[in-house]
Amino acid sequence: MSMFDRTLEYIDQLQHANTAAAVCERLLGVTSGFGLAALMAGTVPQPGTPRSQQKDHVLLCDWPGEWLERYVARNYVDHDPVVSHMKQLQAPFQWREASQAIVIDKSSDEVMGDAREFKLRDGLAFPLVTLDGQIVMVSLG
């Protein structure tokens, strides 16, 4: 089977995924071979968005459950260097680039340190634009 045929087959599998979990499973089936075994995709909440509303921005999630709970409970979205870098760059980058590109404060350093506790040491982030023009941040770790 040619690479083009495999790509078409993969696209077909994604189109027939009936749940967000099935989409995550298919995406991670490809990326895990490159060491990217966790996935989060969603719109970025505005700074100060109440914690109770932050999960409403999540479209796809295959992060460790405890990490997501900690991330929301500690309001890490407002201090995450990956999120900050995405807002500025709006182009693909490695997480380590985000830590190098912005001034790391105590809160930003805490986010990245806590992520490492959940084996999320490095990753790749990139933006996608929805049909209605919203930016969705995709992050693979």
DRENLUMMI-646560 format. One record per residue: residue in three letters; y, x, z of N, C-alpha, C, O in turn. Coordinates in steps of 0.001 Angstrom, whole numbers, padded with zeros to 6 digits, always signed. Layout:
N
AlaYXZYXZYXZYXZ/...
This chain:
141
Met-001166+000848+000000+000000+000000+000000+001240+000902+000000+001311+001857+000773/Ser+002192+000607-000845+003404+001427-000942+004314+001167+000265+004172+000163+000963/Met+005246+002088+000492+006204+001934+001584+007046+000663+001375+007374-000034+002335/Phe+007383+000378+000135+008154-000828-000166+007352-002075+000203+007890-003005+000803/Asp+006075-002097-000152+005220-003241+000183+005072-003381+001695+005084-004493+002224/Arg+004934-002264+002381+004827-002303+003845+006109-002851+004460+006070-003603+005434/Thr+007250-002465+003882+008540-002950+004383+008647-004459+004189+009068-005174+005099/Leu+008271-004943+003014+008308-006387+002763+007373-007138+003707+007711-008213+004202/Glu+006216-006573+003947+005262-007188+004880+005865-007256+006280+005732-008267+006970/Tyr+006523-006185+006694+007147-006137+008014+008269-007184+008129+008370-007880+009139/Ile+009092-007286+007110+010160-008284+007100+009571-009682+007202+010105-010533+007914/Asp+008490-009920+006503+007817-011217+006566+007318-011492+007986+007442-012610+008485/Gln+006756-010472+008631+006284-010647+010008+007439-011005+010939+007295-011861+011812/Leu+008577-010353+010753+009744-010664+011584+010225-012092+011334+010578-012810+012270/Gln+010235-012492+010079+010695-013842+009752+009781-014910+010342+010232-016023+010614/His+008526-014595+010540+007578-015569+011076+007351-015431+012578+006505-016119+013148/Ala+008108-014539+013216+008027-014424+014674+008673-015671+015270+009832-015972+014982/Asn+007927-016394+016098+008386-017691+016601+009197-017624+017884+009837-018604+018266/Thr+009176-016474+018555+009879-016349+019829+010618-015019+019879+010345-014106+019099/Ala+011553-014933+020809+012263-013660+021009+011272-012569+021415+011396-011421+020987/Ala+010298-012927+022233+009295-011948+022652+008496-011425+021461+008157-010243+021409/Ala+008196-012297+020514+007454-011876+019317+008299-010949+018446+007777-010000+017860/Val+009594-011219+018360+010488-010328+017608+010510-008953+018284+010382-007929+017613/Cys+010670-008933+019603+010665-007664+020347+009372-006899+020105+009388-005693+019860/Glu+008261-007605+020176+006958-006969+019988+006865-006303+018613+006379-005178+018497/Arg+007320-006980+017601+007250-006413+016242+008208-005240+016061+007857-004235+015442/Leu+009413-005368+016600+010366-004266+016504+009877-003039+017266+009935-001918+016760/Leu+009398-003261+018477+008919-002136+019289+007626-001551+018734+007300-000395+019005/Gly+006891-002340+017961+005702-001810+017294+006050-000683+016344+005240+000213+016111/Val+007247-000726+015799+007714+000339+014901+008395+001453+015697+008093+002629+015495/Thr+009304+001095+016593+010120+002110+017263+009378+002891+018341+009744+004027+018641/Ser+008344+002299+018925+007634+003000+020006+006982+004287+019516+006776+005214+020300/Gly+006658+004354+018242+006115+005591+017686+007116+006733+017710+006746+007898+017564/Phe+008385+006392+017895+009455+007393+017989+009935+007572+019424+010958+008212+019666/Gly+009192+007003+020380+009561+007127+021783+010548+006073+022264+011029+006154+023395/Leu+010857+005089+021433+011789+004035+021811+010982+002780+022133+010673+001979+021251/Ala+010650+002626+023411+009697+001598+023817+010323+000439+024578+009606-000430+025074/Ala+011648+000411+024678+012342-000681+025361+013491-001149+024471+014092-000355+023748/Leu+013784-002431+024533+014768-003023+023626+015654-004017+024363+015181-004820+025167/Met+016951-003945+024072+017907-004942+024549+018868-005194+023397+019347-004255+022761/Ala+019147-006458+023134+020129-006813+022111+020913-008018+022602+020352-008978+023130/Gly+022205-007943+022418+023043-009067+022816+024502-008793+022554+024897-007682+022200/Thr+025290-009826+022734+026730-009657+022635+027206-009041+023944+026579-009228+024987/Val+028300-008317+023890+028810-007661+025087+029793-008604+025777+030784-009024+025180/Pro+029513-008932+027039+030437-009816+027758+031802-009149+027936+031899-007923+027993/Gln+032838-009956+028023+034172-009435+028318+034171-008844+029727+033442-009326+030594/Pro+034977-007804+029969+035066-007256+031331+035401-008363+032327+036236-009228+032065/Gly+034739-008314+033455+034972-009308+034490+034171-010585+034340+034325-011505+035143/Thr+033302-010663+033310+032456-011850+033156+031596-011998+034415+030960-011035+034843/Pro+031572-013187+035008+030756-013376+036216+029294-012985+035973+028744-013209+034895/Arg+028703-012416+036968+027304-011972+036851+026386-013121+036467+025408-012929+035746/Ser+026701-014307+036947+025864-015477+036648+025862-015817+035164+024971-016526+034697/Gln+026846-015324+034415+026944-015619+032986+026531-014449+032096+026423-014614+030881/Gln+026302-013283+032671+026009-012096+031864+024703-012208+031091+024620-011757+029948/Lys+023695-012796+031692+022406-012921+030994+022489-013860+029794+021643-013799+028902/Asp+023492-014721+029763+023676-015620+028620+023985-014844+027337+023832-015382+026241/His+024409-013614+027461+024748-012776+026311+023530-012065+025730+023611-011496+024642/Val+022411-012089+026437+021196-011396+026009+020477-012234+024957+020189-013410+025178/Leu+020191-011622+023818+019466-012293+022739+018006-011860+022697+017110-012687+022530/Leu+017775-010564+022851+016417-010004+022889+016345-009042+024068+017274-008270+024306/Cys+015247-009092+024800+015126-008180+025929+013678-007809+026175+012821-008667+026386/Asp+013430-006530+026143+012140-005995+026560+012397-004772+027434+011711-003755+027325/Trp+013403-004894+028304+013671-003880+029321+012727-004151+030489+012198-005257+030605/Pro+012507-003172+031347+011809-003492+032601+012601-004569+033348+013819-004465+033486/Gly+011907-005595+033826+012566-006722+034488+013435-006315+035655+014539-006835+035819/Glu+012950-005384+036473+013726-004929+037629+015018-004246+037195+016044-004359+037866/Trp+014964-003534+036066+016170-002863+035569+017218-003897+035141+018398-003746+035460/Leu+016808-004916+034443+017753-005953+034021+018388-006619+035239+019596-006850+035265/Glu+017575-006925+036242+018103-007564+037457+019117-006658+038153+020176-007120+038577/Arg+018797-005375+038270+019722-004427+038905+021000-004287+038074+022104-004253+038618/Tyr+020836-004208+036759+021971-004047+035846+022968-005184+036026+024176-004953+036091/Val+022467-006405+036107+023338-007571+036283+023880-007622+037711+025075-007837+037911/Ala+023017-007427+038695+023434-007526+040099+024543-006528+040435+025426-006822+041241/Arg+024494-005351+039817+025496-004312+040105+026629-004283+039072+027467-003381+039082/Asn+026642-005275+038191+027695-005399+037179+027841-004124+036346+028954-003677+036070/Tyr+026720-003554+035956+026750-002301+035219+027368-002429+033830+027828-001432+033273/Val+027389-003621+033264+027944-003777+031912+029391-003280+031849+029828-002777+030814/Asp+030130-003420+032949+031527-002981+032971+031668-001469+033168+032776-000939+033081/His+030551-000762+033435+030607+000674+033706+029645+001481+032846+029595+002706+032955/Asp+028892+000816+032003+027870+001473+031194+028536+002292+030086+029243+001731+029249/Pro+028318+003625+030070+028946+004441+029020+028445+004090+027618+029166+004289+026641/Val+027227+003575+027508+026707+003181+026189+027482+001975+025665+027843+001935+024489/Val+027734+001010+026514+028511-000177+026124+029940+000233+025772+030481-000207+024757/Ser+030547+001067+026603+031924+001522+026340+032014+002258+025016+032947+002044+024242/His+031055+003115+024757+031057+003894+023515+030871+002980+022300+031490+003199+021258/Met+030027+001970+022430+029810+001030+021332+031105+000286+021003+031425+000080+019833/Lys+031835-000110+022018+033096-000821+021797+034081+000050+021014+034826-000448+020170/Gln+034080+001346+021300+035010+002257+020630+034535+002647+019242+035317+002661+018291/Leu+033254+002963+019128+032731+003562+017898+032274+002528+016873+032555+002660+015682/Gln+031573+001505+017340+030969+000478+016484+030187+001088+015325+030323+000669+014175/Ala+029369+002082+015648+028482+002757+014703+027277+003250+015495+027367+003370+016717/Pro+026156+003540+014843+024974+004019+015565+025232+005340+016296+025971+006198+015814/Phe+024608+005484+017464+024710+006733+018219+023564+006830+019217+022919+005834+019545/Gln+023324+008042+019691+022348+008261+020751+023056+008088+022087+024243+008389+022208/Trp+022331+007606+023087+022929+007382+024393+023591+008644+024919+024673+008577+025501/Arg+022958+009791+024722+023519+011028+025278+024908+011311+024694+025744+011933+025349/Glu+025148+010856+023470+026476+011021+022867+027515+010218+023646+028651+010662+023806/Ala+027132+009049+024124+028059+008212+024887+028464+008912+026172+029637+008905+026546/Ser+027498+009515+026847+027800+010213+028099+028700+011417+027855+029515+011765+028711/Gln+028563+012050+026706+029380+013215+026390+030753+012825+025870+031705+013593+026016/Ala+030877+011645+025265+032114+011260+024587+033156+010629+025504+034348+010665+025201/Ile+032721+010053+026619+033683+009385+027490+033738+010091+028836+032841+010856+029191/Val+034792+009825+029567+034923+010393+030902+033947+009655+031805+034034+008441+031989/Ile+033036+010404+032351+032038+009801+033235+032627+009704+034637+032989+010712+035243/Asp+032715+008488+035136+033140+008308+036519+031897+008059+037364+030778+008033+036852/Lys+032102+007881+038630+030968+007697+039542+030120+006492+039127+028891+006554+039166/Ser+030772+005403+038733+030038+004192+038347+029227+004416+037075+028082+003973+036992/Ser+029803+005100+036079+029091+005376+034828+027890+006272+035082+026811+006062+034526/Asp+028092+007266+035924+027007+008184+036251+025887+007443+036987+024710+007743+036790/Glu+026251+006485+037826+025258+005687+038551+024424+004847+037586+023210+004733+037756/Val+025062+004260+036581+024346+003454+035588+023268+004308+034921+022102+003918+034862/Met+023671+005474+034422+022724+006322+033696+021644+006870+034625+020489+007001+034219/Gly+022006+007188+035858+021021+007670+036828+019998+006604+037165+018800+006878+037241/Asp+020477+005388+037368+019557+004290+037665+018663+003978+036466+017486+003659+036634/Ala+019213+004069+035267+018401+003823+034063+017244+004815+034000+016124+004455+033638/Arg+017523+006056+034353+016453+007080+034334+015314+006730+035297+014158+007064+035039/Glu+015643+006058+036405+014595+005622+037346+013580+004706+036663+012425+004627+037082/Phe+014019+004013+035606+013164+003083+034875+012683+003684+033548+012312+002970+032616/Lys+012703+005024+033498+012242+005781+032325+013090+005520+031090+012620+005680+029963/Leu+014333+005118+031300+015284+004921+030206+016230+006125+030229+017362+006040+030703/Arg+015732+007244+029704+016461+008506+029780+017418+008719+028619+018496+009288+028787/Asp+017025+008265+027460+017855+008412+026269+017460+007298+025321+016438+006638+025511/Gly+018257+007099+024324+017953+006041+023380+018917+006042+022219+019640+007008+021971/Leu+018902+004942+021526+019711+004752+020337+020379+003387+020443+019742+002406+020825/Ala+021652+003328+020108+022373+002050+020109+023066+001885+018768+023552+002852+018181/Phe+023106+000652+018293+023802+000385+017037+024276-001066+017016+023681-001930+017660/Pro+025353-001327+016271+025866-002690+016186+025264-003440+015002+024938-002851+013972/Leu+025127-004731+015170+024800-005648+014073+025854-006743+014092+026350-007122+015153/Val+026186-007239+012935+027162-008322+012851+026413-009607+012513+025632-009649+011562/Thr+026658-010651+013298+026001-011929+013069+026672-012650+011903+027725-012226+011426/Leu+026067-013726+011454+026636-014513+010358+028005-015081+010716+028831-015318+009834/Asp+028248-015302+012012+029567-015821+012404+030536-014709+012823+031592-014987+013391/Gly+030177-013451+012541+031083-012332+012748+031072-011696+014118+031874-010800+014384/Gln+030187-012131+014995+030095-011514+016316+029351-010185+016202+028454-010018+015376/Ile+029758-009242+017063+029059-007968+017130+027945-008082+018167+028187-008477+019308/Val+026742-007738+017767+025597-007679+018663+025249-006211+018841+025075-005481+017866/Met+025151-005790+020079+024761-004418+020383+023243-004391+020551+022676-005136+021351/Val+022605-003522+019783+021162-003319+019902+020971-001956+020557+021551-000963+020119/Ser+020167-001916+021593+019939-000679+022310+018437-000485+022509+017754-001340+023073/Leu+017951+000632+022045+016532+000982+022176+016418+002204+023074+017123+003192+022868/Gly+015550+002146+024056+015418+003271+024996+014010+003757+025091+013730+004696+025836/
